[in-house]
C-alpha cells in the first residue's frame, strides 16, 4: 500500500510540473499583449518589464518553470495585470 501511495505521489508531482510548463507561455502572452497597447509606464519600468519577460522565457526554456512563473509574475505586477 505504501509503495502505491509513493508511486501515485510521484506521478502527481511529475504531472503538475508539466502543467507549469504549459502555463508559462500563457503568462508571457499576457505580458506581450499588455506591452503592445502600450502601457503607461516610465522608461525604467518598461525596461524592467522587458528584462523580466525575457528572463522568464529563458527560465521556461531551461525547464525552471516555477522560477519562470515567479519572474513573469513580477512583470505582470508592474503592468498591473490581474492574475
Phi and psi in degrees as GROMACS dihedral restraints (atoms count N, CA, C in turn):
[ dihedral_restraints ]
;  ai    aj    ak    al  type     phi  dphi    fc
    3     4     5     6     1   -62.7    20    10
    4     5     6     7     1   -39.7    20    10
    6     7     8     9     1   -64.2    20    10
    7     8     9    10     1   -40.9    20    10
    9    10    11    12     1   -64.3    20    10
   10    11    12    13     1   -40.4    20    10
   12    13    14    15     1   -64.1    20    10
   13    14    15    16     1   -41.5    20    10
   15    16    17    18     1   -63.8    20    10
   16    17    18    19     1   -44.9    20    10
   18    19    20    21     1   -63.1    20    10
   19    20    21    22     1   -42.9    20    10
   21    22    23    24     1   -62.6    20    10
   22    23    24    25     1   -41.0    20    10
   24    25    26    27     1   -64.8    20    10
   25    26    27    28     1   -43.5    20    10
   27    28    29    30     1   -65.4    20    10
   28    29    30    31     1   -38.9    20    10
   30    31    32    33     1   -64.1    20    10
   31    32    33    34     1   -42.7    20    10
   33    34    35    36     1   -62.4    20    10
   34    35    36    37     1   -41.1    20    10
   36    37    38    39     1   -64.9    20    10
   37    38    39    40     1   -41.0    20    10
   39    40    41    42     1   -64.6    20    10
   40    41    42    43     1   -41.8    20    10
   42    43    44    45     1   -69.6    20    10
   43    44    45    46     1   -35.4    20    10
   45    46    47    48     1   -69.1    20    10
   46    47    48    49     1   -31.4    20    10
   48    49    50    51     1   -62.1    20    10
   49    50    51    52     1   -38.5    20    10
   51    52    53    54     1   -65.2    20    10
   52    53    54    55     1   -35.4    20    10
   54    55    56    57     1   -64.1    20    10
   55    56    57    58     1   -39.7    20    10
   57    58    59    60     1   -61.5    20    10
   58    59    60    61     1   -39.2    20    10
   60    61    62    63     1   -61.1    20    10
   61    62    63    64     1   -40.1    20    10
   63    64    65    66     1   -77.5    20    10
   64    65    66    67     1   -19.9    20    10
   66    67    68    69     1   -79.4    20    10
   67    68    69    70     1   -29.6    20    10
   69    70    71    72     1   -56.6    20    10
   70    71    72    73     1   -49.8    20    10
   72    73    74    75     1   -61.0    20    10
   73    74    75    76     1   -32.2    20    10
   75    76    77    78     1   -64.1    20    10
   76    77    78    79     1   -44.1    20    10
   78    79    80    81     1   -67.4    20    10
   79    80    81    82     1   -39.3    20    10
   81    82    83    84     1   -63.1    20    10
   82    83    84    85     1   -38.9    20    10
   84    85    86    87     1   -64.4    20    10
   85    86    87    88     1   -40.0    20    10
   87    88    89    90     1   -60.0    20    10
   88    89    90    91     1   -42.6    20    10
   90    91    92    93     1   -66.1    20    10
   91    92    93    94     1   -45.4    20    10
   93    94    95    96     1   -59.8    20    10
   94    95    96    97     1   -41.4    20    10
   96    97    98    99     1   -64.9    20    10
   97    98    99   100     1   -40.0    20    10
   99   100   101   102     1   -67.0    20    10
  100   101   102   103     1   -37.8    20    10
  102   103   104   105     1   -69.7    20    10
  103   104   105   106     1   -27.0    20    10
  105   106   107   108     1   -73.7    20    10
  106   107   108   109     1   -14.1    20    10
  108   109   110   111     1   -75.3    20    10
  109   110   111   112     1   -30.8    20    10
  111   112   113   114     1   -79.4    20    10
  112   113   114   115     1   149.2    20    10
  114   115   116   117     1   -74.9    20    10
  115   116   117   118     1   159.2    20    10
  117   118   119   120     1   -85.4    20    10
  118   119   120   121     1    83.4    20    10
  120   121   122   123     1  -126.8    20    10
  121   122   123   124     1   155.7    20    10
  123   124   125   126     1   -72.0    20    10
  124   125   126   127     1   164.7    20    10
  126   127   128   129     1   -60.0    20    10
  127   128   129   130     1   -38.1    20    10
  129   130   131   132     1   -64.5    20    10
  130   131   132   133     1   -43.9    20    10
  132   133   134   135     1   -64.1    20    10
  133   134   135   136     1   -41.4    20    10
  135   136   137   138     1   -61.5    20    10
  136   137   138   139     1   -43.1    20    10
  138   139   140   141     1   -61.7    20    10
  139   140   141   142     1   -44.6    20    10
  141   142   143   144     1   -63.4    20    10
  142   143   144   145     1   -43.4    20    10
  144   145   146   147     1   -60.7    20    10
  145   146   147   148     1   -44.8    20    10
  147   148   149   150     1   -64.6    20    10
  148   149   150   151     1   -38.2    20    10
  150   151   152   153     1   -66.8    20    10
  151   152   153   154     1   -43.2    20    10
  153   154   155   156     1   -64.6    20    10
  154   155   156   157     1   -39.6    20    10
  156   157   158   159     1   -62.1    20    10
  157   158   159   160     1   -45.6    20    10
  159   160   161   162     1   -65.7    20    10
  160   161   162   163     1   -42.0    20    10
  162   163   164   165     1   -64.2    20    10
  163   164   165   166     1   -40.2    20    10
  165   166   167   168     1   -60.8    20    10
  166   167   168   169     1   -41.8    20    10
  168   169   170   171     1   -65.8    20    10
  169   170   171   172     1   -41.4    20    10
  171   172   173   174     1   -61.4    20    10
  172   173   174   175     1   -44.8    20    10
  174   175   176   177     1   -63.9    20    10
  175   176   177   178     1   -40.5    20    10
  177   178   179   180     1   -59.3    20    10
  178   179   180   181     1   -47.8    20    10
  180   181   182   183     1   -65.0    20    10
  181   182   183   184     1   -26.2    20    10
  183   184   185   186     1   -84.6    20    10
  184   185   186   187     1    -0.4    20    10
  186   187   188   189     1    83.4    20    10
  187   188   189   190     1     9.0    20    10
  189   190   191   192     1   -96.0    20    10
  190   191   192   193     1    70.6    20    10
  192   193   194   195     1   -69.7    20    10
  193   194   195   196     1   -38.6    20    10
  195   196   197   198     1   -66.3    20    10
  196   197   198   199     1   -41.3    20    10
  198   199   200   201     1   -63.4    20    10
  199   200   201   202     1   -38.7    20    10
  201   202   203   204     1   -62.7    20    10
  202   203   204   205     1   -46.3    20    10
  204   205   206   207     1   -63.3    20    10
  205   206   207   208     1   -40.8    20    10
  207   208   209   210     1   -62.1    20    10
  208   209   210   211     1   -41.6    20    10
  210   211   212   213     1   -67.8    20    10
  211   212   213   214     1   -44.7    20    10
  213   214   215   216     1   -64.6    20    10
  214   215   216   217     1   -32.4    20    10
  216   217   218   219     1   -63.4    20    10
  217   218   219   220     1   -36.2    20    10
  219   220   221   222     1   -62.9    20    10
  220   221   222   223     1   -42.2    20    10
  222   223   224   225     1   -65.1    20    10
  223   224   225   226     1   -41.8    20    10
  225   226   227   228     1   -63.3    20    10
  226   227   228   229     1   -35.8    20    10
  228   229   230   231     1   -64.6    20    10
  229   230   231   232     1   -43.4    20    10
  231   232   233   234     1   -62.5    20    10
  232   233   234   235     1   -39.3    20    10
  234   235   236   237     1   -79.6    20    10
  235   236   237   238     1    -5.6    20    10
  237   238   239   240     1    60.1    20    10
  238   239   240   241     1    42.1    20    10
  240   241   242   243     1   -90.3    20    10
  241   242   243   244     1   127.8    20    10
  243   244   245   246     1   -67.5    20    10
  244   245   246   247     1   144.5    20    10
